[in-house]
Amino acid sequence: MMDEYIYKYVLGPVPEKPVVFDVDPNFSPLFVGEDPLSGLPAIWARAIPHTGNEKRTFEYIGTGEVINEEGATKRYIGTAKCGVYVWHVFEILERPEKVEGWC
């Protein structure tokens, strides 16, 4: 049996701007909340190190904002209250072809 760990992935300082993390294939989100060091939304996830990496893309949006803008398919991860703001974290499963800046 391989050792499992819990890692923290802090999302960027700009809402609605996708952030890409290198995670292991067993990445499993456990909790979304405010990172106590930065005040930004963060994902705490179960991981098994040294099992390879894959790129996964996440973003957070505010209450009342459009979720599936530009036709992207997203999976809800969780909600974080950061100060007076409430942010909703999504994993982007499909990237829209027509948005500039996507790799």
JOSUL-V142962 format. One record per run of one state. SS is the DSSP state (H for helix, E for strand, C for the rest). FROM is the first residue (numbers start at 1). TO is the last residue. If there is no record, write none. Layout:
<<SS & FROM & TO> <SS & FROM & TO>>
This chain:
<<C & 1 & 4> <E & 5 & 10> <C & 11 & 18> <E & 19 & 23> <C & 24 & 27> <E & 28 & 34> <C & 35 & 40> <E & 41 & 47> <C & 48 & 53> <E & 54 & 62> <C & 63 & 68> <H & 69 & 71> <C & 72 & 72> <E & 73 & 82> <C & 83 & 84> <E & 85 & 94> <C & 95 & 103>>
